[in-house]
């Protein structure tokens, strides 16, 4: 029961952070950038926040979302 409560709180907190970040997107001043920012947050925001909640490093989060490639792998297509 307690785990479920923490999961619900994490989801609510994540959604609040994403909505606040979308507010930042609106300040970019260029409609195309604003849309790209919102799309990025819709696609990756929850994964990024979840990673930070789990104390993952930015490098780990970047790799797990697929936004970065692992520099230690000579052939990135074979890494997964």
N, C-alpha and C positions, 0 to 999 in steps of 0.2 A: 504494500500500500504506500509506504513511504517513497519507494523508488518511483512509483507512478506519479506521485505528487511532484517529485523533483523533475521528472520528465516533462510534466505539464508546465511547470514554472520555467523550465529551460526554453520550451517552445514559445511561451508568451514573451519571455525576455528577448528571445531571438527575433521575434516579429517586431517588437518595439524598436530594437536596434536597427533592423532593416528599414523600418519606416522613417526613423530619424536620419539614416544615411540617404534615403531617397529625398529627404528635405535638402540635403547637401547637393544632390544631383540638380535640383532646381536652381541652384545658385550659380551653375556653371556658365550661364548666359548664352549658350549656343544650343539651339533645339536638338541638333543631331547628337551632341555630346550628352545632353540631358537624357535623351532616349537611350543611348548606349549605356549610360551609367545605371539607369533603372533596369534595363534588360540584364546587365551584368549582376546586379543585386538580386534580381528575381531568380537568376540561374545559379549563382554561387554564394549568395549571402548567407544562407542557412548553413551550408557546409563550412564556410570560413568561420562563422561565429562558433559553431559546434567544435571546430578544431581548437579554437582559442580557449573555449570552456574546458576542453580536455587537456589543456596545457601543452598543446602541440606547438612546435615552432612554426614560424612562417614558411620555412623551407618545406617542412612536412606537409603543411596545408596546401601549399602550392602544388606539390607533387601529387597529392591525393585528389585534388580537384581536376588534375589534368592540365592546369594552366602553365606548368613548367615541365621541363624534361630533366631527368636525372643525369647530371654531368658525368657520373661515374659509369654510365652505361654507354658502351661504344655504339650500339645499335638500339635506339629508343624503341623501335617497333618490337624488338624481342624482349623488352623489359617486362612486359605484362603478359 
